[in-house]
Amino acid sequence: MMFGEGAARLAGFAGAVLGWSPDAFWAATPAELGAVVAALTGETASPPDGATIARLREAFPDG
């Protein structure tokens, strides 16, 4: 799954299930979103590690 596809899926989940606005979703950290998902599902969700974040920053620079 590509980053954009994953982000869109998570944003849709956050809006539909959590009632988050787009601003709330994009302001949340991966750890915060993971904690909420874990609380709802009873499963643990791990935020991306530093190497993954570095690869994402390189692949999707903010300009």
All heavy atoms as TSV, in Angstrom:
chain	resi	resn	atom	element	x	y	z
A	1	MET	N	N	0.851	-1.173	0.000
A	1	MET	CA	C	0.000	0.000	0.000
A	1	MET	C	C	0.899	1.240	0.000
A	1	MET	O	O	1.859	1.320	0.742
A	1	MET	CB	C	-0.893	-0.027	1.252
A	1	MET	CG	C	-1.770	1.187	1.381
A	1	MET	SD	S	-2.861	1.248	2.839
A	1	MET	CE	C	-3.638	-0.317	2.826
A	2	MET	N	N	0.558	2.186	-0.797
A	2	MET	CA	C	1.309	3.435	-0.880
A	2	MET	C	C	0.907	4.356	0.280
A	2	MET	O	O	-0.163	4.193	0.871
A	2	MET	CB	C	1.017	4.140	-2.206
A	2	MET	CG	C	1.393	3.330	-3.437
A	2	MET	SD	S	3.158	3.037	-3.607
A	2	MET	CE	C	3.754	4.676	-3.898
A	3	PHE	N	N	1.781	5.319	0.582
A	3	PHE	CA	C	1.531	6.230	1.697
A	3	PHE	C	C	0.189	6.938	1.552
A	3	PHE	O	O	-0.603	7.004	2.504
A	3	PHE	CB	C	2.661	7.263	1.815
A	3	PHE	CG	C	2.391	8.314	2.856
A	3	PHE	CD1	C	2.591	8.042	4.197
A	3	PHE	CD2	C	1.913	9.561	2.500
A	3	PHE	CE1	C	2.327	9.001	5.167
A	3	PHE	CE2	C	1.650	10.520	3.464
A	3	PHE	CZ	C	1.859	10.240	4.795
A	4	GLY	N	N	-0.084	7.478	0.373
A	4	GLY	CA	C	-1.333	8.214	0.155
A	4	GLY	C	C	-2.559	7.359	0.380
A	4	GLY	O	O	-3.556	7.818	0.955
A	5	GLU	N	N	-2.504	6.102	-0.078
A	5	GLU	CA	C	-3.631	5.189	0.110
A	5	GLU	C	C	-3.858	4.899	1.594
A	5	GLU	O	O	-4.991	4.887	2.071
A	5	GLU	CB	C	-3.382	3.878	-0.627
A	5	GLU	CG	C	-3.331	4.018	-2.129
A	5	GLU	CD	C	-2.784	2.769	-2.814
A	5	GLU	OE1	O	-2.078	1.973	-2.153
A	5	GLU	OE2	O	-3.062	2.597	-4.007
A	6	GLY	N	N	-2.752	4.663	2.302
A	6	GLY	CA	C	-2.856	4.404	3.739
A	6	GLY	C	C	-3.370	5.608	4.500
A	6	GLY	O	O	-4.209	5.480	5.403
A	7	ALA	N	N	-2.875	6.789	4.142
A	7	ALA	CA	C	-3.315	8.012	4.819
A	7	ALA	C	C	-4.798	8.261	4.560
A	7	ALA	O	O	-5.536	8.634	5.476
A	7	ALA	CB	C	-2.480	9.201	4.360
A	8	ALA	N	N	-5.231	8.048	3.323
A	8	ALA	CA	C	-6.648	8.248	2.995
A	8	ALA	C	C	-7.530	7.267	3.767
A	8	ALA	O	O	-8.595	7.641	4.275
A	8	ALA	CB	C	-6.870	8.098	1.493
A	9	ARG	N	N	-7.084	6.030	3.865
A	9	ARG	CA	C	-7.852	5.020	4.603
A	9	ARG	C	C	-7.946	5.386	6.084
A	9	ARG	O	O	-9.012	5.315	6.689
A	9	ARG	CB	C	-7.179	3.664	4.423
A	9	ARG	CG	C	-7.924	2.534	5.037
A	9	ARG	CD	C	-7.259	1.228	4.697
A	9	ARG	NE	N	-7.935	0.138	5.368
A	9	ARG	CZ	C	-7.456	-1.063	5.476
A	9	ARG	NH1	N	-6.293	-1.368	4.944
A	9	ARG	NH2	N	-8.123	-2.001	6.097
A	10	LEU	N	N	-6.819	5.786	6.677
A	10	LEU	CA	C	-6.826	6.180	8.088
A	10	LEU	C	C	-7.632	7.450	8.324
A	10	LEU	O	O	-8.332	7.571	9.326
A	10	LEU	CB	C	-5.395	6.358	8.597
A	10	LEU	CG	C	-4.611	5.081	8.825
A	10	LEU	CD1	C	-3.149	5.398	9.122
A	10	LEU	CD2	C	-5.221	4.258	9.946
A	11	ALA	N	N	-7.542	8.406	7.388
A	11	ALA	CA	C	-8.323	9.637	7.534
A	11	ALA	C	C	-9.810	9.332	7.468
A	11	ALA	O	O	-10.604	9.898	8.227
A	11	ALA	CB	C	-7.929	10.640	6.451
A	12	GLY	N	N	-10.194	8.425	6.571
A	12	GLY	CA	C	-11.596	8.027	6.482
A	12	GLY	C	C	-12.064	7.353	7.757
A	12	GLY	O	O	-13.160	7.630	8.262
A	13	PHE	N	N	-11.231	6.472	8.292
A	13	PHE	CA	C	-11.551	5.810	9.564
A	13	PHE	C	C	-11.702	6.841	10.673
A	13	PHE	O	O	-12.662	6.802	11.454
A	13	PHE	CB	C	-10.454	4.800	9.914
A	13	PHE	CG	C	-10.579	4.236	11.301
A	13	PHE	CD1	C	-11.415	3.167	11.555
A	13	PHE	CD2	C	-9.857	4.782	12.354
A	13	PHE	CE1	C	-11.541	2.646	12.840
A	13	PHE	CE2	C	-9.974	4.269	13.634
A	13	PHE	CZ	C	-10.817	3.202	13.877
A	14	ALA	N	N	-10.744	7.758	10.759
A	14	ALA	CA	C	-10.774	8.760	11.822
A	14	ALA	C	C	-12.030	9.615	11.729
A	14	ALA	O	O	-12.628	9.959	12.751
A	14	ALA	CB	C	-9.522	9.639	11.770
A	15	GLY	N	N	-12.439	9.953	10.514
A	15	GLY	CA	C	-13.648	10.752	10.355
A	15	GLY	C	C	-14.921	9.964	10.645
A	15	GLY	O	O	-15.795	10.425	11.377
A	16	ALA	N	N	-15.018	8.752	10.072
A	16	ALA	CA	C	-16.245	7.969	10.187
A	16	ALA	C	C	-16.433	7.359	11.575
A	16	ALA	O	O	-17.529	7.367	12.117
A	16	ALA	CB	C	-16.253	6.861	9.134
A	17	VAL	N	N	-15.358	6.839	12.148
A	17	VAL	CA	C	-15.475	6.119	13.416
A	17	VAL	C	C	-15.227	7.030	14.618
A	17	VAL	O	O	-15.929	6.943	15.620
A	17	VAL	CB	C	-14.519	4.911	13.440
A	17	VAL	CG1	C	-14.556	4.194	14.773
A	17	VAL	CG2	C	-14.863	3.943	12.304
A	18	LEU	N	N	-14.230	7.892	14.497
A	18	LEU	CA	C	-13.855	8.731	15.637
A	18	LEU	C	C	-14.521	10.103	15.620
A	18	LEU	O	O	-14.500	10.809	16.623
A	18	LEU	CB	C	-12.327	8.916	15.671
A	18	LEU	CG	C	-11.499	7.628	15.673
A	18	LEU	CD1	C	-10.018	7.954	15.598
A	18	LEU	CD2	C	-11.819	6.782	16.885
A	19	GLY	N	N	-15.050	10.490	14.463
A	19	GLY	CA	C	-15.664	11.807	14.348
A	19	GLY	C	C	-14.657	12.937	14.246
A	19	GLY	O	O	-14.985	14.096	14.484
A	20	TRP	N	N	-13.414	12.591	13.890
A	20	TRP	CA	C	-12.369	13.605	13.775
A	20	TRP	C	C	-12.533	14.396	12.483
A	20	TRP	O	O	-12.851	13.851	11.432
A	20	TRP	CB	C	-10.987	12.966	13.757
A	20	TRP	CG	C	-10.521	12.390	15.047
A	20	TRP	CD1	C	-11.234	12.206	16.189
A	20	TRP	CD2	C	-9.213	11.889	15.321
A	20	TRP	NE1	N	-10.455	11.626	17.160
A	20	TRP	CE2	C	-9.212	11.423	16.652
A	20	TRP	CE3	C	-8.055	11.789	14.572
A	20	TRP	CZ2	C	-8.083	10.873	17.252
A	20	TRP	CZ3	C	-6.926	11.235	15.159
A	20	TRP	CH2	C	-6.944	10.790	16.494
A	21	SER	N	N	-12.256	15.686	12.549
A	21	SER	CA	C	-12.185	16.521	11.345
A	21	SER	C	C	-10.845	16.252	10.664
A	21	SER	O	O	-9.924	15.689	11.280
A	21	SER	CB	C	-12.262	17.998	11.744
A	21	SER	OG	O	-11.081	18.366	12.459
A	22	PRO	N	N	-10.707	16.652	9.395
A	22	PRO	CA	C	-9.397	16.495	8.750
A	22	PRO	C	C	-8.278	17.190	9.528
A	22	PRO	O	O	-7.177	16.656	9.647
A	22	PRO	CB	C	-9.602	17.126	7.372
A	22	PRO	CG	C	-11.061	16.933	7.098
A	22	PRO	CD	C	-11.722	17.110	8.447
A	23	ASP	N	N	-8.575	18.366	10.078
A	23	ASP	CA	C	-7.550	19.075	10.848
A	23	ASP	C	C	-7.120	18.272	12.073
A	23	ASP	O	O	-5.936	18.207	12.398
A	23	ASP	CB	C	-8.044	20.453	11.292
A	23	ASP	CG	C	-8.129	21.453	10.151
A	23	ASP	OD1	O	-7.465	21.237	9.111
A	23	ASP	OD2	O	-8.860	22.446	10.297
A	24	ALA	N	N	-8.075	17.645	12.746
A	24	ALA	CA	C	-7.738	16.833	13.918
A	24	ALA	C	C	-6.899	15.630	13.514
A	24	ALA	O	O	-5.928	15.277	14.198
A	24	ALA	CB	C	-9.003	16.378	14.637
A	25	PHE	N	N	-7.253	14.998	12.386
A	25	PHE	CA	C	-6.481	13.848	11.916
A	25	PHE	C	C	-5.046	14.248	11.619
A	25	PHE	O	O	-4.098	13.614	12.077
A	25	PHE	CB	C	-7.126	13.236	10.662
A	25	PHE	CG	C	-6.265	12.191	10.009
A	25	PHE	CD1	C	-6.162	10.924	10.546
A	25	PHE	CD2	C	-5.534	12.484	8.865
A	25	PHE	CE1	C	-5.359	9.950	9.959
A	25	PHE	CE2	C	-4.728	11.529	8.270
A	25	PHE	CZ	C	-4.640	10.256	8.816
A	26	TRP	N	N	-4.857	15.309	10.840
A	26	TRP	CA	C	-3.496	15.695	10.440
A	26	TRP	C	C	-2.690	16.283	11.594
A	26	TRP	O	O	-1.459	16.271	11.563
A	26	TRP	CB	C	-3.536	16.649	9.246
A	26	TRP	CG	C	-3.952	15.917	8.010
A	26	TRP	CD1	C	-5.132	16.039	7.344
A	26	TRP	CD2	C	-3.201	14.915	7.308
A	26	TRP	NE1	N	-5.157	15.165	6.280
A	26	TRP	CE2	C	-3.991	14.468	6.229
A	26	TRP	CE3	C	-1.944	14.337	7.493
A	26	TRP	CZ2	C	-3.561	13.491	5.335
A	26	TRP	CZ3	C	-1.517	13.362	6.599
A	26	TRP	CH2	C	-2.317	12.949	5.539
A	27	ALA	N	N	-3.361	16.768	12.635
A	27	ALA	CA	C	-2.644	17.291	13.801
A	27	ALA	C	C	-2.210	16.173	14.752
A	27	ALA	O	O	-1.317	16.368	15.564
A	27	ALA	CB	C	-3.522	18.297	14.555
A	28	ALA	N	N	-2.839	15.003	14.640
A	28	ALA	CA	C	-2.513	13.885	15.521
A	28	ALA	C	C	-1.206	13.229	15.102
A	28	ALA	O	O	-0.857	13.196	13.925
A	28	ALA	CB	C	-3.636	12.850	15.483
A	29	THR	N	N	-0.485	12.732	16.065
A	29	THR	CA	C	0.737	11.980	15.765
A	29	THR	C	C	0.356	10.530	15.480
A	29	THR	O	O	-0.727	10.074	15.859
A	29	THR	CB	C	1.714	12.007	16.958
A	29	THR	OG1	O	1.113	11.282	18.051
A	29	THR	CG2	C	2.061	13.428	17.376
A	30	PRO	N	N	1.238	9.781	14.798
A	30	PRO	CA	C	0.954	8.362	14.597
A	30	PRO	C	C	0.728	7.623	15.923
A	30	PRO	O	O	-0.140	6.751	16.005
A	30	PRO	CB	C	2.207	7.848	13.884
A	30	PRO	CG	C	2.720	9.039	13.146
A	30	PRO	CD	C	2.445	10.202	14.077
A	31	ALA	N	N	1.464	7.994	16.950
A	31	ALA	CA	C	1.296	7.347	18.249
A	31	ALA	C	C	-0.087	7.635	18.838
A	31	ALA	O	O	-0.711	6.754	19.430
A	31	ALA	CB	C	2.387	7.798	19.215
A	32	GLU	N	N	-0.567	8.858	18.684
A	32	GLU	CA	C	-1.898	9.202	19.195
A	32	GLU	C	C	-2.985	8.423	18.458
A	32	GLU	O	O	-3.889	7.857	19.081
A	32	GLU	CB	C	-2.151	10.706	19.055
A	32	GLU	CG	C	-1.303	11.539	19.989
A	32	GLU	CD	C	-1.307	13.015	19.655
A	32	GLU	OE1	O	-1.530	13.405	18.494
A	32	GLU	OE2	O	-1.072	13.801	20.604
A	33	LEU	N	N	-2.898	8.385	17.149
A	33	LEU	CA	C	-3.876	7.631	16.371
A	33	LEU	C	C	-3.804	6.147	16.721
A	33	LEU	O	O	-4.834	5.492	16.903
A	33	LEU	CB	C	-3.659	7.839	14.868
A	33	LEU	CG	C	-4.641	7.129	13.946
A	33	LEU	CD1	C	-6.084	7.520	14.232
A	33	LEU	CD2	C	-4.291	7.414	12.495
A	34	GLY	N	N	-2.593	5.635	16.859
A	34	GLY	CA	C	-2.418	4.235	17.234
A	34	GLY	C	C	-3.019	3.918	18.586
A	34	GLY	O	O	-3.626	2.868	18.778
A	35	ALA	N	N	-2.874	4.833	19.525
A	35	ALA	CA	C	-3.431	4.625	20.864
A	35	ALA	C	C	-4.950	4.581	20.828
A	35	ALA	O	O	-5.576	3.752	21.501
A	35	ALA	CB	C	-2.960	5.729	21.815
A	36	VAL	N	N	-5.556	5.443	20.029
A	36	VAL	CA	C	-7.016	5.447	19.919
A	36	VAL	C	C	-7.505	4.170	19.245
A	36	VAL	O	O	-8.458	3.539	19.690
A	36	VAL	CB	C	-7.507	6.702	19.159
A	36	VAL	CG1	C	-8.992	6.624	18.875
A	36	VAL	CG2	C	-7.178	7.960	19.939
A	37	VAL	N	N	-6.837	3.769	18.168
A	37	VAL	CA	C	-7.218	2.531	17.473
A	37	VAL	C	C	-7.067	1.337	18.411
A	37	VAL	O	O	-7.939	0.470	18.481
A	37	VAL	CB	C	-6.396	2.345	16.185
A	37	VAL	CG1	C	-6.612	0.964	15.581
A	37	VAL	CG2	C	-6.740	3.434	15.172
A	38	ALA	N	N	-5.975	1.296	19.147
A	38	ALA	CA	C	-5.752	0.193	20.091
A	38	ALA	C	C	-6.835	0.163	21.168
A	38	ALA	O	O	-7.315	-0.901	21.537
A	38	ALA	CB	C	-4.373	0.319	20.728
A	39	ALA	N	N	-7.229	1.328	21.644
A	39	ALA	CA	C	-8.267	1.389	22.671
A	39	ALA	C	C	-9.603	0.877	22.145
A	39	ALA	O	O	-10.344	0.206	22.853
A	39	ALA	CB	C	-8.416	2.814	23.189
A	40	LEU	N	N	-9.890	1.168	20.881
A	40	LEU	CA	C	-11.155	0.733	20.293
A	40	LEU	C	C	-11.160	-0.732	19.907
A	40	LEU	O	O	-12.188	-1.395	19.981
A	40	LEU	CB	C	-11.487	1.581	19.057
A	40	LEU	CG	C	-11.863	3.034	19.312
A	40	LEU	CD1	C	-12.011	3.779	17.996
A	40	LEU	CD2	C	-13.146	3.114	20.109
A	41	THR	N	N	-10.022	-1.239	19.462
A	41	THR	CA	C	-9.968	-2.605	18.943
A	41	THR	C	C	-9.408	-3.610	19.932
A	41	THR	O	O	-9.545	-4.817	19.727
A	41	THR	CB	C	-9.112	-2.670	17.667
A	41	THR	OG1	O	-7.758	-2.318	17.987
A	41	THR	CG2	C	-9.653	-1.758	16.587
A	42	GLY	N	N	-8.739	-3.116	20.960
A	42	GLY	CA	C	-8.090	-4.014	21.899
A	42	GLY	C	C	-6.764	-4.546	21.380
A	42	GLY	O	O	-6.131	-5.372	22.008
A	43	GLU	N	N	-6.342	-4.082	20.220
A	43	GLU	CA	C	-5.067	-4.496	19.634
A	43	GLU	C	C	-4.057	-3.364	19.784
A	43	GLU	O	O	-4.419	-2.205	19.923
A	43	GLU	CB	C	-5.245	-4.818	18.147
A	43	GLU	CG	C	-6.175	-5.978	17.901
A	43	GLU	CD	C	-6.336	-6.270	16.421
A	43	GLU	OE1	O	-5.482	-5.850	15.626
A	43	GLU	OE2	O	-7.322	-6.927	16.074
A	44	THR	N	N	-2.805	-3.733	19.743
A	44	THR	CA	C	-1.771	-2.711	19.805
A	44	THR	C	C	-1.417	-2.267	18.394
A	44	THR	O	O	-1.429	-3.055	17.464
A	44	THR	CB	C	-0.513	-3.226	20.512
A	44	THR	OG1	O	-0.027	-4.367	19.812
A	44	THR	CG2	C	-0.800	-3.592	21.955
A	45	ALA	N	N	-1.133	-0.999	18.260
A	45	ALA	CA	C	-0.709	-0.432	16.988
A	45	ALA	C	C	0.605	0.287	17.227
A	45	ALA	O	O	0.709	1.115	18.125
A	45	ALA	CB	C	-1.767	0.533	16.462
A	46	SER	N	N	1.603	-0.040	16.449
A	46	SER	CA	C	2.918	0.566	16.620
A	46	SER	C	C	3.093	1.723	15.651
A	46	SER	O	O	2.804	1.578	14.464
A	46	SER	CB	C	4.012	-0.467	16.351
A	46	SER	OG	O	3.914	-1.529	17.247
A	47	PRO	N	N	3.563	2.863	16.142
A	47	PRO	CA	C	3.859	3.962	15.231
A	47	PRO	C	C	5.084	3.609	14.387
A	47	PRO	O	O	5.864	2.718	14.756
A	47	PRO	CB	C	4.154	5.144	16.164
A	47	PRO	CG	C	4.571	4.511	17.443
A	47	PRO	CD	C	3.844	3.201	17.526
A	48	PRO	N	N	5.263	4.270	13.249
A	48	PRO	CA	C	6.431	3.976	12.421
A	48	PRO	C	C	7.720	4.323	13.161
A	48	PRO	O	O	7.768	5.269	13.948
A	48	PRO	CB	C	6.236	4.862	11.189
A	48	PRO	CG	C	5.277	5.916	11.608
A	48	PRO	CD	C	4.442	5.329	12.698
A	49	ASP	N	N	8.780	3.554	12.878
A	49	ASP	CA	C	10.067	3.826	13.512
A	49	ASP	C	C	10.773	4.969	12.776
A	49	ASP	O	O	10.304	5.459	11.741
A	49	ASP	CB	C	10.938	2.572	13.559
A	49	ASP	CG	C	11.262	2.013	12.181
A	49	ASP	OD1	O	11.171	2.748	11.171
A	49	ASP	OD2	O	11.629	0.830	12.112
A	50	GLY	N	N	11.890	5.400	13.305
A	50	GLY	CA	C	12.628	6.530	12.741
A	50	GLY	C	C	13.056	6.313	11.307
A	50	GLY	O	O	13.002	7.231	10.480
A	51	ALA	N	N	13.481	5.091	10.966
A	51	ALA	CA	C	13.918	4.803	9.595
A	51	ALA	C	C	12.747	4.913	8.621
A	51	ALA	O	O	12.899	5.447	7.512
A	51	ALA	CB	C	14.541	3.412	9.520
A	52	THR	N	N	11.575	4.454	9.034
A	52	THR	CA	C	10.392	4.551	8.170
A	52	THR	C	C	10.004	6.000	7.962
A	52	THR	O	O	9.700	6.419	6.846
A	52	THR	CB	C	9.216	3.762	8.775
A	52	THR	OG1	O	9.608	2.394	8.915
A	52	THR	CG2	C	7.976	3.865	7.909
A	53	ILE	N	N	10.033	6.782	9.018
A	53	ILE	CA	C	9.706	8.201	8.900
A	53	ILE	C	C	10.706	8.904	7.984
A	53	ILE	O	O	10.324	9.719	7.149
A	53	ILE	CB	C	9.641	8.865	10.289
A	53	ILE	CG1	C	8.424	8.322	11.046
A	53	ILE	CG2	C	9.585	10.389	10.180
A	53	ILE	CD1	C	8.331	8.764	12.480
A	54	ALA	N	N	11.993	8.574	8.106
A	54	ALA	CA	C	13.013	9.181	7.243
A	54	ALA	C	C	12.743	8.841	5.779
A	54	ALA	O	O	12.860	9.711	4.904
A	54	ALA	CB	C	14.401	8.718	7.663
A	55	ARG	N	N	12.385	7.573	5.494
A	55	ARG	CA	C	12.076	7.180	4.109
A	55	ARG	C	C	10.852	7.929	3.596
A	55	ARG	O	O	10.817	8.368	2.448
A	55	ARG	CB	C	11.848	5.671	4.020
A	55	ARG	CG	C	13.119	4.859	4.054
A	55	ARG	CD	C	12.896	3.405	3.633
A	55	ARG	NE	N	11.864	2.717	4.408
A	55	ARG	CZ	C	12.051	2.113	5.573
A	55	ARG	NH1	N	13.241	2.108	6.138
A	55	ARG	NH2	N	11.049	1.511	6.181
A	56	LEU	N	N	9.835	8.086	4.438
A	56	LEU	CA	C	8.642	8.818	4.020
A	56	LEU	C	C	8.953	10.284	3.754
A	56	LEU	O	O	8.453	10.867	2.783
A	56	LEU	CB	C	7.546	8.694	5.086
A	56	LEU	CG	C	6.888	7.336	5.200
A	56	LEU	CD1	C	6.001	7.276	6.453
A	56	LEU	CD2	C	6.079	7.028	3.966
A	57	ARG	N	N	9.781	10.886	4.599
A	57	ARG	CA	C	10.164	12.289	4.387
A	57	ARG	C	C	10.917	12.464	3.080
A	57	ARG	O	O	10.752	13.456	2.379
A	57	ARG	CB	C	11.000	12.799	5.549
A	57	ARG	CG	C	10.191	13.068	6.783
A	57	ARG	CD	C	11.054	13.644	7.870
A	57	ARG	NE	N	10.245	14.031	9.008
A	57	ARG	CZ	C	10.684	14.160	10.227
A	57	ARG	NH1	N	11.965	13.959	10.488
A	57	ARG	NH2	N	9.895	14.508	11.205
A	58	GLU	N	N	11.768	11.490	2.763
A	58	GLU	CA	C	12.517	11.564	1.517
A	58	GLU	C	C	11.603	11.370	0.311
A	58	GLU	O	O	11.698	12.083	-0.687
A	58	GLU	CB	C	13.602	10.500	1.505
A	58	GLU	CG	C	14.527	10.586	0.301
A	58	GLU	CD	C	15.667	9.599	0.386
A	58	GLU	OE1	O	16.305	9.506	1.460
A	58	GLU	OE2	O	15.905	8.913	-0.619
A	59	ALA	N	N	10.672	10.443	0.422
A	59	ALA	CA	C	9.780	10.140	-0.685
A	59	ALA	C	C	8.706	11.203	-0.873
A	59	ALA	O	O	8.236	11.432	-1.986
A	59	ALA	CB	C	9.110	8.781	-0.461
A	60	PHE	N	N	8.294	11.868	0.211
A	60	PHE	CA	C	7.221	12.850	0.172
A	60	PHE	C	C	7.658	14.141	0.849
A	60	PHE	O	O	7.141	14.512	1.899
A	60	PHE	CB	C	5.961	12.291	0.856
A	60	PHE	CG	C	5.486	11.002	0.274
A	60	PHE	CD1	C	5.815	9.787	0.861
A	60	PHE	CD2	C	4.715	10.987	-0.882
A	60	PHE	CE1	C	5.378	8.602	0.330
A	60	PHE	CE2	C	4.282	9.786	-1.429
A	60	PHE	CZ	C	4.610	8.600	-0.836
A	61	PRO	N	N	8.617	14.875	0.245
A	61	PRO	CA	C	9.092	16.113	0.865
A	61	PRO	C	C	7.986	17.163	0.872
A	61	PRO	O	O	7.126	17.194	-0.008
A	61	PRO	CB	C	10.248	16.537	-0.029
A	61	PRO	CG	C	9.972	15.892	-1.347
A	61	PRO	CD	C	9.240	14.613	-1.039
A	62	ASP	N	N	8.022	18.015	1.888
A	62	ASP	CA	C	7.003	19.065	2.005
A	62	ASP	C	C	7.316	20.279	1.133
A	62	ASP	O	O	6.527	21.205	1.072
A	62	ASP	CB	C	6.869	19.507	3.460
A	62	ASP	CG	C	6.198	18.452	4.313
A	62	ASP	OD1	O	5.520	17.569	3.750
A	62	ASP	OD2	O	6.350	18.501	5.530
A	63	GLY	N	N	8.438	20.258	0.507
A	63	GLY	CA	C	8.686	21.279	-0.463
A	63	GLY	C	C	9.580	22.360	-0.102
A	63	GLY	O	O	9.763	23.347	-0.620
